[in-house]
Structure formats: structure tokens, C-alpha cells
Amino acid sequence: MPQRIAFGFTLLETVIALGILATAIMGLLITLKSTVDTVKTLQQESEIRHELENRLARLQIETRRELHQESAPNPSGISYIEEISPQDVIKSDHTTLNGYRRLKVTAKWEDQRGSQQREASFLVFAP
């Protein structure tokens, strides 16, 4: 009789251990999915920043004319809007400086968080 009780107790210990192990594995899988999603988002953000910088560099060549151009979405679903517009700069003594242009590139896309947008811009002197 004591051997049957010991066997039952060992079986109960095994079932409890398997339950704890299953819970730990589920937690690990949830954490792994979250980590993969974060890495994908960071990779996409990095690619977008790189493309924004490239497009701004290309716009520097065309600073003498005004521009507003939207590209078709790329395979990742990201569309870019490139703009060159005149912008007057006002100094602290209220003097207006002409000949500056605002170069701006905007990236727009949709993801699980909804509509997303990133922008990069700067001023250049192009009389």
C-alpha cells in the first residue's frame, strides 16, 4: 500500500511540474513574439530614416525650383512626399532674409498601430 501512495505522489509531482513548465513556455513564446515585433518595427523605422536622408540629399540638387511630388507606395506600403518651398527667414532684428528654401520629405504608411508618418526637413540658401 505505501508503494501505491508513493507512486501516486510521484505522478502528482510530475503533473504539477509539467503545468509549471507549460506556463513558463507560454510566457517565453509571448515574450519572443513581442521581441520579434519590436525588431521588425525598428528595422522598418531604420529603413524609413535612411530613405528620408537619401531623398533629402537628392533634393539638395534641385533647390532652385519649387516642388511637391508624392511617390506611389513602395512594396512595403510606404509613400514619400517630397517638397521644396520658399521660406523667408526673419532675424532677431526683424530683418527678412530672402532666398532660403525648405526641403522636406515625409514618409506615410499604415501598420497595426494605424496611420504613421515621419518627416525630415531643413533649410538651404539658394538665391
C-alpha positions as CSV (number, residue, x, y, z in Angstrom):
1,M,0.0,0.0,0.0
2,P,2.7,2.6,0.8
3,Q,4.2,1.9,-2.6
4,R,0.9,2.9,-4.4
5,I,0.8,6.1,-2.4
6,A,4.3,6.9,-3.3
7,F,3.6,6.2,-7.0
8,G,0.5,8.5,-6.9
9,F,2.5,11.2,-5.2
10,T,5.2,11.0,-7.9
11,L,2.6,11.2,-10.6
12,L,1.1,14.3,-8.9
13,E,4.6,15.9,-8.8
14,T,5.1,15.1,-12.4
15,V,1.7,16.7,-13.4
16,I,2.5,19.8,-11.4
17,A,6.0,20.1,-12.9
18,L,4.5,19.8,-16.4
19,G,2.0,22.5,-15.6
20,I,4.7,24.9,-14.4
21,L,6.8,24.0,-17.5
22,A,3.9,24.7,-19.8
23,T,3.2,28.1,-18.2
24,A,6.9,29.0,-18.5
25,I,7.0,28.0,-22.2
26,M,3.8,30.1,-22.9
27,G,5.4,33.1,-21.2
28,L,8.6,32.6,-23.3
29,L,6.6,32.4,-26.5
30,I,4.7,35.6,-25.8
31,T,7.9,37.4,-25.0
32,L,9.6,36.0,-28.1
33,K,6.7,37.3,-30.3
34,S,6.9,40.7,-28.7
35,T,10.6,40.8,-29.3
36,V,10.2,39.8,-33.0
37,D,7.6,42.5,-33.5
38,T,9.8,45.1,-31.9
39,V,12.8,44.2,-34.1
40,K,10.6,44.4,-37.2
41,T,9.3,47.8,-36.2
42,L,12.9,49.1,-35.5
43,Q,14.1,47.7,-38.8
44,Q,11.3,49.4,-40.7
45,E,11.9,52.7,-38.9
46,S,15.6,52.5,-39.7
47,E,14.9,51.9,-43.4
48,I,12.5,54.8,-43.4
49,R,15.1,57.2,-41.8
50,H,17.7,56.0,-44.3
51,E,15.3,56.7,-47.3
52,L,14.3,60.1,-45.9
53,E,18.0,61.1,-45.7
54,N,18.6,59.8,-49.3
55,R,15.7,61.7,-50.7
56,L,16.7,64.9,-48.8
57,A,20.2,64.6,-50.3
58,R,18.7,64.3,-53.8
59,L,16.5,67.3,-53.2
60,Q,19.6,69.5,-52.4
61,I,20.5,69.3,-56.1
62,E,17.1,70.8,-57.2
63,T,16.9,73.6,-54.7
64,R,16.2,76.4,-57.2
65,R,12.7,75.2,-58.2
66,E,9.6,74.6,-56.2
67,L,8.4,71.0,-55.9
68,H,5.6,69.0,-54.4
69,Q,5.7,65.4,-55.5
70,E,4.2,62.2,-54.0
71,S,5.6,58.8,-54.9
72,A,3.5,55.7,-55.2
73,P,3.7,53.3,-52.3
74,N,6.7,51.0,-52.4
75,P,6.4,47.2,-51.8
76,S,6.4,47.9,-48.0
77,G,3.4,50.3,-48.4
78,I,5.4,53.4,-47.7
79,S,4.8,56.5,-49.8
80,Y,7.1,59.6,-49.8
81,I,6.1,63.2,-50.3
82,E,9.0,65.5,-51.4
83,E,8.6,69.2,-51.1
84,I,10.7,72.3,-51.9
85,S,9.2,75.6,-51.0
86,P,10.5,79.1,-50.5
87,Q,10.8,80.3,-46.9
88,D,11.8,83.7,-45.6
89,V,13.9,83.8,-42.5
90,I,13.4,86.6,-40.0
91,K,16.4,87.6,-38.0
92,S,16.3,88.8,-34.4
93,D,16.4,92.5,-35.6
94,H,13.2,91.7,-37.7
95,T,15.2,91.8,-41.0
96,T,13.8,89.4,-43.6
97,L,16.3,87.2,-45.3
98,N,15.2,86.0,-48.7
99,G,16.5,83.1,-50.8
100,Y,16.0,80.3,-48.4
101,R,14.2,77.1,-49.3
102,R,12.7,74.5,-47.1
103,L,13.5,70.9,-48.2
104,K,11.0,68.4,-46.7
105,V,10.4,64.7,-47.2
106,T,7.5,63.0,-45.5
107,A,7.0,59.2,-45.2
108,K,3.5,57.9,-44.7
109,W,2.3,54.3,-44.2
110,E,-0.2,52.1,-42.4
111,D,0.6,49.4,-39.8
112,Q,-1.1,47.7,-36.9
113,R,-0.8,50.9,-34.9
114,G,-2.7,52.9,-37.5
115,S,-1.6,55.7,-39.8
116,Q,2.1,56.5,-39.3
117,Q,4.1,59.5,-40.6
118,R,7.8,60.6,-40.3
119,E,9.3,63.8,-41.6
120,A,12.7,65.2,-42.2
121,S,13.4,68.7,-43.4
122,F,16.0,71.6,-43.3
123,L,16.6,75.0,-44.8
124,V,19.1,75.7,-47.6
125,F,20.2,79.0,-49.0
126,A,19.5,79.0,-52.8
127,P,19.2,82.6,-54.1
